[in-house]
Amino acid sequence: MGLFDSLKAALKKTTDLLRTDVRDLFKSGEILDEEKLEEFHRRLITSDMGVAAAGEIVDELRSKFGGRTIIPHEIWALVKEKLRAILKGDDDVRWDANDPLSPLKLNPDGPTVILVCGVNGVGKTTSIAKLANYFTKAGKKVVLAAGDTFRAAAVEQLTTWSQRIGCDIVTKAHGADPASVAYEGCARAQEIGADIAIIDTAGRLQTQQNLMQELQKVHRVMGKAVPGAPHETLLVLDATTGQNGLSQATKFSDVAHCTGIVLAKLDGTAKGGVVVAIRRQMGIPVKYVGVGEQMTDLQLFSPDDFVEALVAEV
């Protein structure tokens, strides 16, 4: 499947949810009354789009079309326009389907260092492997650093993936200082002329103070190895947790100073609207999405493609 088709397939559960009853909600020639608007608001929230985003969309419909005769294509055009505006936000992020690095802030003077974080069980290690594979297939030289030194399985898993992908990896003994792994990963990337260094971190649930101290140390030593590092801090979220994991992720993001989201397991949920909620509530752009279980099932996020895939058949 092409990128758009795979995204469309991943969002099928969400699209089916929105399609139910909504297709009959905006019938041509009927009046767009408050009852219809409230039902549409409920449907958007059911997709985990969030109260704030759903409210903005419905308020816009009410303002422009409330009490008027329904013209379905005008309504859906407005919904798409509003969704795109929310998803793109005010960030200067570039979306180019032909360039997998397009939404990233790249280092012009050496390797681009990407710090990856996330809470337990979100698929962080697998997402890192998928990112490494994605960049490698695009012709980039990648170094991984297995900074989750408190979970032996994470190091073993990432090492196995690096061998399959054909990229370099830096590891240390169980329980080693994560900051030292991050430093050596950056240094290795500099040494071998890599394009990208991806640094894993532990997904432990800690108090914000302890987490801040650890990440501050990682940030500091990475910057000593590669000036300006990390250039990107990506937060991995599990799409299937929807709104339930959003508040936790928000706190984690505040501590880690995240610049983008990798949304894993988008294909496993009927609540793909959480992409909109993430953007609206966290103010952080989704940059990559996982749309399946295979190593190649990760792709660049495109607000335009997402909106078309989500509501094209509603």
C-alpha positions as CSV (number, residue, x, y, z in Angstrom):
1,M,0.0,0.0,0.0
2,G,1.0,3.6,-0.6
3,L,1.4,6.0,2.3
4,F,-2.1,7.4,2.1
5,D,-3.7,4.0,1.7
6,S,-1.8,2.6,4.7
7,L,-2.9,5.6,6.8
8,K,-6.5,5.2,5.6
9,A,-6.4,1.5,6.6
10,A,-5.0,2.4,10.0
11,L,-7.8,4.9,10.6
12,K,-10.6,2.6,9.4
13,K,-11.9,1.9,12.9
14,T,-12.1,5.6,13.6
15,T,-13.7,6.4,10.3
16,D,-16.2,3.6,10.8
17,L,-17.1,5.0,14.2
18,L,-17.6,8.5,12.8
19,R,-19.5,7.2,9.8
20,T,-22.1,5.5,12.0
21,D,-25.2,7.7,12.0
22,V,-23.2,10.8,11.0
23,R,-23.9,10.2,7.3
24,D,-27.6,10.6,8.0
25,L,-26.9,13.5,10.4
26,F,-26.2,16.1,7.7
27,K,-28.8,15.4,5.0
28,S,-29.1,17.8,2.1
29,G,-32.0,20.2,2.3
30,E,-32.6,19.7,6.1
31,I,-31.9,22.5,8.6
32,L,-28.7,22.4,10.7
33,D,-30.3,22.7,14.1
34,E,-28.8,22.4,17.6
35,E,-29.8,18.7,18.0
36,K,-27.7,17.8,15.0
37,L,-24.8,19.9,16.2
38,E,-24.9,18.3,19.7
39,E,-25.0,14.8,18.2
40,F,-22.0,15.6,15.9
41,H,-20.1,17.0,19.0
42,R,-20.8,13.7,20.8
43,R,-19.5,11.7,17.9
44,L,-16.3,13.7,17.7
45,I,-15.7,13.2,21.4
46,T,-16.3,9.5,21.0
47,S,-13.4,9.3,18.6
48,D,-11.2,10.8,21.4
49,M,-10.8,14.1,19.6
50,G,-11.2,15.8,23.0
51,V,-13.8,18.3,24.2
52,A,-11.7,21.4,23.3
53,A,-11.1,20.5,19.6
54,A,-14.7,19.0,19.2
55,G,-16.1,22.2,20.6
56,E,-14.1,24.4,18.3
57,I,-15.3,22.5,15.2
58,V,-18.9,22.5,16.3
59,D,-18.8,26.2,17.2
60,E,-17.5,27.0,13.7
61,L,-20.3,25.0,12.2
62,R,-22.8,26.7,14.4
63,S,-21.5,30.2,13.5
64,K,-21.4,29.7,9.7
65,F,-24.2,27.2,9.1
66,G,-26.4,27.1,12.2
67,G,-30.1,27.4,11.3
68,R,-29.4,27.2,7.6
69,T,-30.2,24.6,5.0
70,I,-27.6,21.8,5.0
71,I,-25.3,21.6,2.0
72,P,-23.2,18.5,3.0
73,H,-20.0,19.2,1.0
74,E,-19.8,22.7,2.6
75,I,-20.1,21.3,6.1
76,W,-17.4,18.6,5.5
77,A,-15.1,21.2,3.8
78,L,-15.3,23.3,6.9
79,V,-14.7,20.4,9.2
80,K,-11.6,19.4,7.2
81,E,-10.4,23.0,7.1
82,K,-10.7,23.3,10.9
83,L,-9.0,19.9,11.5
84,R,-6.1,20.9,9.3
85,A,-5.7,24.2,11.1
86,I,-5.6,22.5,14.5
87,L,-3.1,19.8,13.4
88,K,-0.7,22.2,11.7
89,G,-0.8,24.7,14.5
90,D,1.6,27.6,14.6
91,D,4.9,25.6,14.4
92,D,7.2,26.1,11.5
93,V,7.1,22.3,10.6
94,R,7.7,21.2,7.1
95,W,5.7,18.2,5.8
96,D,7.3,16.5,2.7
97,A,6.3,12.9,2.0
98,N,9.4,12.5,-0.1
99,D,11.7,13.5,2.8
100,P,11.4,11.4,6.0
101,L,13.5,14.0,7.9
102,S,11.4,16.9,6.8
103,P,9.6,17.6,10.1
104,L,12.8,17.5,12.1
105,K,15.1,20.3,13.2
106,L,18.3,19.2,11.6
107,N,21.9,19.9,12.7
108,P,23.7,21.6,9.8
109,D,27.1,21.0,11.4
110,G,27.1,17.3,12.3
111,P,24.8,14.4,13.3
112,T,21.2,15.3,14.2
113,V,20.6,13.9,17.7
114,I,17.1,12.6,18.5
115,L,16.2,11.9,22.2
116,V,13.3,9.5,22.4
117,C,11.2,9.2,25.6
118,G,7.9,7.7,26.7
119,V,6.1,6.0,29.6
120,N,6.2,2.3,30.2
121,G,4.5,0.0,27.6
122,V,3.9,2.5,24.8
123,G,6.1,0.7,22.2
124,K,9.1,3.0,22.6
125,T,11.8,0.6,21.7
126,T,10.0,-0.8,18.7
127,S,9.2,2.8,17.5
128,I,12.9,3.6,17.7
129,A,13.7,0.6,15.6
130,K,11.1,1.6,13.1
131,L,12.5,5.2,13.0
132,A,16.0,3.8,12.5
133,N,14.8,1.6,9.7
134,Y,12.9,4.4,8.1
135,F,15.9,6.7,8.1
136,T,18.3,4.0,6.9
137,K,16.0,3.1,4.0
138,A,16.2,6.7,3.0
139,G,19.9,6.5,2.8
140,K,20.8,8.0,6.1
141,K,23.6,6.7,8.4
142,V,22.1,6.0,11.8
143,V,23.6,5.3,15.3
144,L,21.4,4.0,18.1
145,A,22.2,4.4,21.8
146,A,20.5,2.0,24.2
147,G,20.0,4.4,27.1
148,D,17.3,2.3,28.8
149,T,20.0,0.6,30.9
150,F,17.6,-0.5,33.7
151,R,15.7,-2.9,31.4
152,A,18.0,-5.5,29.9
153,A,15.3,-6.6,27.5
154,A,15.2,-3.2,25.9
155,V,18.9,-3.3,25.2
156,E,18.8,-6.8,23.8
157,Q,15.8,-5.9,21.6
158,L,17.4,-2.7,20.3
159,T,20.6,-4.6,19.6
160,T,18.7,-7.2,17.6
161,W,16.9,-4.6,15.6
162,S,20.2,-2.7,14.9
163,Q,21.7,-5.9,13.4
164,R,18.6,-6.4,11.2
165,I,18.6,-2.8,10.1
166,G,22.3,-2.6,9.6
167,C,23.0,0.4,11.8
168,D,25.5,1.0,14.5
169,I,24.6,0.8,18.2
170,V,26.1,1.8,21.5
171,T,25.4,-0.2,24.6
172,K,26.6,-0.5,28.2
173,A,26.2,-2.9,31.1
174,H,22.9,-3.2,32.9
175,G,22.3,-0.3,35.3
176,A,25.0,1.9,33.7
177,D,24.5,5.7,33.8
178,P,22.1,6.6,30.9
179,A,23.8,9.9,30.4
180,S,27.1,8.1,29.6
181,V,25.4,6.0,27.0
182,A,23.8,9.1,25.5
183,Y,27.2,10.8,25.4
184,E,28.9,7.8,23.8
185,G,26.1,7.5,21.2
186,C,26.6,11.1,20.2
187,A,30.4,10.7,20.1
188,R,30.1,7.6,18.0
189,A,27.8,9.4,15.5
190,Q,30.4,12.2,15.3
191,E,33.3,9.7,14.9
192,I,31.8,7.7,12.0
193,G,30.1,10.7,10.3
194,A,26.5,9.5,10.9
195,D,23.5,11.6,9.9
196,I,21.3,10.6,12.8
197,A,21.8,9.5,16.4
198,I,18.8,8.1,18.2
199,I,19.0,8.0,21.9
200,D,16.7,5.7,23.9
201,T,15.7,6.5,27.5
202,A,14.1,4.5,30.3
203,G,10.3,4.7,30.4
204,R,10.1,4.6,34.2
205,L,7.4,6.4,36.1
206,Q,9.1,8.7,38.5
207,T,8.4,12.0,40.3
208,Q,8.8,14.9,38.1
209,Q,11.8,16.2,40.1
210,N,13.8,12.9,39.7
211,L,12.9,12.7,36.0
212,M,13.9,16.3,35.4
213,Q,17.3,15.7,37.1
214,E,18.0,12.6,35.0
215,L,16.9,14.2,31.7
216,Q,18.8,17.4,32.5
217,K,22.0,15.4,32.9
218,V,21.3,13.6,29.6
219,H,20.7,16.9,27.9
220,R,23.8,18.4,29.3
221,V,26.3,15.6,28.4
222,M,24.7,15.2,24.9
223,G,25.4,18.9,24.2
224,K,29.0,18.4,25.2
225,A,29.4,15.6,22.6
226,V,27.4,17.3,19.8
227,P,26.7,21.1,20.2
228,G,22.9,21.8,20.4
229,A,22.0,18.2,21.1
230,P,19.3,17.0,21.4
231,H,18.0,18.7,18.3
232,E,14.7,16.8,18.6
233,T,13.0,15.2,21.6
234,L,10.3,12.8,20.5
235,L,7.7,11.5,22.8
236,V,6.2,8.1,22.0
237,L,2.5,7.7,22.7
238,D,0.3,4.7,22.4
239,A,-2.8,5.7,20.3
240,T,-4.8,2.9,21.8
241,T,-4.7,4.5,25.3
242,G,-6.5,7.6,23.9
243,Q,-7.4,10.3,26.4
244,N,-6.4,8.1,29.3
245,G,-2.7,8.5,28.7
246,L,-2.8,12.1,27.6
247,S,-2.5,13.8,31.0
248,Q,0.4,11.5,32.0
249,A,2.1,12.2,28.7
250,T,1.6,15.9,29.1
251,K,3.5,15.8,32.4
252,F,6.2,13.7,30.9
253,S,6.5,16.1,28.0
254,D,6.8,19.1,30.3
255,V,9.8,17.5,31.9
256,A,11.5,16.3,28.7
257,H,10.8,19.4,26.6
258,C,9.4,17.4,23.8
259,T,9.4,18.8,20.2
260,G,7.3,16.1,18.5
261,I,5.2,13.0,18.9
262,V,5.6,9.5,17.5
263,L,2.1,8.0,17.7
264,A,2.4,4.2,17.9
265,K,-0.4,1.6,17.2
266,L,-2.7,4.0,15.4
267,D,-4.1,1.0,13.5
268,G,-5.2,-0.6,16.7
269,T,-7.7,2.0,17.8
270,A,-11.2,3.3,16.9
271,K,-10.1,6.6,18.6
272,G,-7.7,8.0,16.1
273,G,-9.1,11.4,16.9
274,V,-6.6,11.5,19.7
275,V,-4.1,12.9,17.2
276,V,-6.2,16.0,17.2
277,A,-6.5,16.1,21.0
278,I,-2.7,15.7,21.3
279,R,-2.1,18.7,19.1
280,R,-4.8,20.8,20.6
281,Q,-4.0,20.0,24.3
282,M,-0.3,19.5,24.3
283,G,0.6,21.9,21.5
284,I,3.2,19.5,20.1
285,P,3.0,18.2,16.5
286,V,2.7,14.6,15.7
287,K,5.7,13.9,13.4
288,Y,5.5,10.1,12.8
289,V,2.8,7.5,13.1
290,G,2.9,3.7,13.5
291,V,0.3,2.1,11.2
292,G,1.0,-1.6,11.7
293,E,3.2,-4.2,13.3
294,Q,5.8,-4.6,10.5
295,M,9.2,-2.8,10.6
296,T,8.1,-0.7,7.6
297,D,4.8,0.3,9.2
298,L,5.9,3.7,10.3
299,Q,5.5,6.8,8.3
300,L,5.8,10.5,8.2
301,F,2.7,12.2,9.6
302,S,0.9,14.5,7.2
303,P,-2.0,16.7,8.5
304,D,-3.5,16.9,5.1
305,D,-3.4,13.1,4.5
306,F,-4.7,12.4,8.0
307,V,-7.7,14.7,7.6
308,E,-8.5,13.2,4.2
309,A,-8.1,9.6,5.5
310,L,-10.2,10.4,8.6
311,V,-13.3,12.0,7.0
312,A,-13.1,11.3,3.3
313,E,-15.7,8.6,3.4
314,V,-17.8,9.8,6.3
